[in-house]
Amino acid sequence: MNKSKMKTVKPISKHSVRPFRIWDNAQKRNVRGRNYSDPKRALDSALIITRWSRVYLVYEVYDIRNGQQLGTFKRAMHNVEFTPVSTKYVPRS
């Protein structure tokens, strides 16, 4: 096989500086430029993104170091539904 056509995949480091990412379920990829070092900031940003998105879109916040999902935000007709997966990072109200 021709080496110029081979895809090179960069492994994700366990020592990443910004390990918390936001996943867009509709496009099946990470939200571009949304990498966070703090889980609370990632959850807050996902809430803001979801609030301004179209109805019935779903965003997930996860940690790339261990693949742990922190929570899911779903845009409903008049509100945003949050489903916490990990209680470790859920902000207390």
Secondary structure as GFF3:
##gff-version 3
##sequence-region A 1 93
A	DSSP	three_ten_helix	3	5	.	.	.	ID=ss1
A	DSSP	beta_strand	20	24	.	.	.	ID=ss2
A	DSSP	beta_strand	29	36	.	.	.	ID=ss3
A	DSSP	alpha_helix	39	51	.	.	.	ID=ss4
A	DSSP	beta_strand	58	63	.	.	.	ID=ss5
A	DSSP	beta_strand	69	75	.	.	.	ID=ss6
A	DSSP	beta_strand	80	84	.	.	.	ID=ss7
###
